[in-house]
């Protein structure tokens, strides 16, 4: 890598951290490429900032370097601000599990859980993380003390709270995402609902995917899918099956398997034909957000993961997004489109998509590692340093000078 370009590039790029880490080990770009099973050309491009580091590249490089994905993404960064103020307490509550202290929310836990779920759908993680620690403690107590006739319902509520904790911690860069997923799965197993148990099992793939453990992630989701093969074909079952196919599609895409990814997208499309839309302000299919439009969002995301910007843009720029689409999913879709436009060489359109994502889900956009990579890559490639790019970078906390 050209040392001059590295010194001028944004200091927060994953590529620079990769370059520093490999040089400390005395490795050449070719050495890292061989150990990470990627091309030396890709290593060079990422280190120079010519292309953003994809999640698959980051995971492969982290494994090769003996680091974590969080190390390369610099997560969690203290400068992210007060929006992470309650993450440490939430992590403590997850670690405590059933041994947590008493909570003052015991008599209002059901109402608080409904509000937390609503906040999560809006990606307002600063507010949900403020309440989740006490909520988890209250629901653990309720599940432990519930009479036999109410035990399953109590565990279902506890599982729902851990689902919220899982995605909150994941979005805010916590290393305890995997533990939250395990507690979610344990609570769901006692809820007497095979569909909830399947969703909880499949959720373990979130942390595994982040680590680049695609084989294990696929096994987990396949196990969840097989557990409900013999259940009836109602809308809820089809939604859960469809959501697992979407997870498998993304795992295949990150593994570079286009055929398998497309096959799972097609299976999810088939399921979505028989799943009526839901009002996300009121309910959801086990919080999967499964719908026909969500299938198409994943089709775009999978193409981006495969590095196929033409297919991603063909799939994504003509979508008719129905009113009421979950904001967190819509915001993520614009983040994916930003990546597609950047791969396509259109930096202005990429930045426009990031600004749309910011309007829809500001916290998700600010903390998403791919947003930071996209901003940094635009800055490296575009020396004009437009005011709009500078404003977005300041808001996201990305140094581009």
Residue pairs with C-beta under 8 A, 6 or more apart in sequence:
1 19
1 29
1 44
1 47
1 48
2 48
5 48
5 49
5 380
6 16
6 19
6 47
6 48
9 15
9 16
9 48
9 49
9 376
9 379
9 380
10 16
10 49
10 375
10 376
10 379
10 380
10 398
10 399
10 400
10 401
11 399
12 74
12 372
12 376
12 398
12 399
13 49
13 53
13 373
13 376
13 377
13 380
14 46
14 52
14 53
14 58
14 72
14 73
14 369
14 373
15 46
15 47
15 48
15 49
15 53
16 47
17 71
17 72
17 74
18 32
18 43
18 46
18 47
18 53
18 61
18 65
18 72
19 47
21 65
21 67
21 72
22 28
22 29
22 31
22 32
22 65
25 65
27 35
29 40
29 43
29 44
29 47
30 40
30 43
32 43
32 61
32 64
32 65
33 39
33 40
33 42
33 43
35 64
36 43
36 57
36 60
36 61
36 63
36 64
37 60
38 57
38 60
38 61
42 51
42 57
43 61
44 50
45 51
46 52
46 53
46 57
48 380
49 376
49 377
49 379
49 380
49 381
50 377
50 380
50 381
51 343
51 377
52 339
52 342
52 370
52 373
52 374
52 376
52 377
53 61
53 72
53 373
54 305
54 307
55 209
55 210
55 254
55 305
55 369
55 370
56 212
56 254
56 255
56 256
56 305
58 69
58 72
58 73
58 212
58 369
59 69
59 210
59 211
59 212
59 254
60 212
61 67
61 72
62 68
62 69
62 71
62 72
62 211
62 212
63 211
63 212
68 175
68 211
69 75
69 210
69 211
69 212
70 76
70 173
70 175
73 173
73 369
73 372
75 173
75 369
76 84
76 87
76 172
76 173
76 174
77 173
77 397
79 397
80 172
80 173
80 366
80 367
80 397
81 397
82 126
83 125
83 126
83 172
83 363
83 366
83 367
84 126
84 129
84 172
85 126
85 129
85 130
86 126
86 129
86 130
86 132
86 133
87 129
87 169
87 172
87 174
89 129
89 133
90 129
90 132
90 133
90 165
90 168
90 169
90 174
91 169
91 174
91 176
92 133
93 100
93 132
93 133
93 134
93 136
93 137
93 165
94 136
94 162
94 165
94 169
94 176
94 179
94 180
94 183
95 176
95 179
96 137
97 140
97 183
98 140
98 143
98 144
100 136
100 137
100 140
101 137
102 137
102 141
103 109
103 134
103 135
103 137
103 138
103 141
104 134
104 138
105 112
105 131
105 134
105 135
105 137
105 138
106 138
106 141
106 142
109 135
109 138
109 139
109 142
109 157
110 157
112 131
112 135
112 138
113 135
113 139
113 157
113 160
113 161
113 164
115 131
116 128
116 131
116 132
116 135
116 161
116 164
117 160
117 164
117 287
118 281
119 125
119 127
119 128
120 128
120 164
120 167
120 168
120 328
121 280
121 284
121 289
121 326
121 327
121 328
122 327
122 328
122 361
123 171
123 327
123 328
123 331
123 361
123 362
123 363
123 364
124 363
125 168
125 171
125 172
125 363
125 364
126 363
128 164
128 168
129 168
129 172
132 161
132 164
132 165
132 168
135 161
136 158
136 161
136 162
136 165
139 154
139 157
139 158
139 161
140 158
142 154
142 157
142 158
143 151
143 154
143 155
143 157
143 158
143 187
143 190
146 153
146 154
151 190
152 190
152 191
152 192
152 193
153 191
155 187
155 188
155 190
155 191
155 192
156 187
156 188
156 191
156 192
156 193
156 196
158 187
159 184
159 187
159 188
159 191
159 196
159 200
160 287
162 180
162 181
162 183
162 184
162 187
162 200
163 184
163 199
163 200
163 203
163 287
165 180
165 183
165 184
166 177
166 180
166 181
166 184
166 203
166 206
167 206
169 176
169 177
169 180
170 177
170 206
170 207
170 210
171 363
171 364
171 367
171 368
172 367
173 367
173 369
177 206
177 207
177 210
178 204
178 207
178 208
181 200
181 203
181 204
181 206
181 207
182 204
184 200
184 203
185 197
185 200
185 201
185 203
185 204
187 200
188 196
188 197
188 199
188 200
188 201
189 197
189 200
191 197
194 227
194 228
194 231
195 228
195 231
195 236
195 237
195 240
195 286
196 286
197 227
198 224
198 225
198 227
198 228
198 240
198 244
199 224
199 240
199 243
199 286
199 287
199 288
201 220
201 223
201 224
201 227
202 220
202 221
202 224
202 225
202 243
202 244
202 247
204 217
204 220
205 217
205 218
205 220
205 221
205 247
205 251
208 214
208 216
208 217
208 220
209 217
209 250
209 251
209 254
212 254
214 251
214 254
214 255
217 247
217 251
218 248
218 251
218 252
221 244
221 247
221 248
221 251
222 248
224 244
225 241
225 244
225 245
225 248
228 237
228 240
228 241
231 237
233 274
235 274
235 275
235 276
235 285
236 285
236 286
238 271
238 272
238 274
238 275
239 271
239 275
239 285
239 286
239 288
239 290
240 285
240 286
240 288
240 290
241 271
242 267
242 268
242 271
242 272
242 275
242 288
242 290
242 295
243 268
243 285
243 288
243 289
243 290
245 264
245 265
245 267
245 268
245 271
246 264
246 265
246 268
246 290
246 294
246 295
246 298
248 260
248 264
249 260
249 261
249 262
249 264
249 265
249 268
249 298
249 299
249 302
250 261
250 298
250 301
250 302
250 305
252 258
252 260
252 261
252 264
252 302
253 261
253 301
253 302
253 303
253 305
253 306
254 305
256 306
258 306
258 308
261 302
261 305
261 306
262 302
265 295
265 298
265 299
265 302
268 290
268 295
268 298
269 292
269 295
271 290
272 290
272 291
272 292
272 294
272 295
273 292
275 285
275 290
275 291
275 292
277 291
277 292
277 322
277 324
278 284
278 285
278 291
279 324
280 289
280 324
280 325
280 326
281 324
284 326
289 326
289 328
289 329
291 325
293 319
293 321
293 322
293 325
294 326
294 329
296 315
296 316
296 319
297 319
297 329
297 330
297 332
297 333
297 336
299 315
300 312
300 315
300 316
300 319
300 333
300 336
300 337
300 340
301 312
301 332
301 333
301 336
303 309
303 311
303 312
303 315
303 340
304 312
304 336
304 339
304 340
304 343
307 343
309 340
309 341
309 343
309 344
310 344
312 336
312 337
312 339
312 340
312 343
313 337
313 340
313 341
313 344
316 333
316 336
316 337
316 340
317 337
321 330
321 333
327 360
327 361
328 361
328 364
330 360
330 361
331 357
331 360
331 361
331 364
331 365
332 357
332 361
332 364
332 368
334 353
334 354
334 356
334 357
334 360
335 353
335 354
335 357
335 364
335 365
335 368
335 370
335 371
335 374
337 353
338 350
338 351
338 353
338 354
338 357
338 371
338 374
339 350
339 370
339 374
341 347
341 349
341 350
341 353
342 350
342 374
342 377
342 378
347 378
347 381
347 382
350 374
350 378
351 378
351 386
351 388
351 389
351 392
354 365
354 371
354 374
354 375
354 392
355 388
355 392
357 364
357 365
357 371
358 365
358 366
358 392
358 395
365 371
365 396
366 395
366 396
366 397
371 396
372 396
372 398
375 389
375 392
375 393
375 396
375 398
375 400
376 398
376 400
378 389
379 385
379 389
379 393
379 398
379 400
382 389
385 400
385 401
389 400
390 400
393 399
393 400
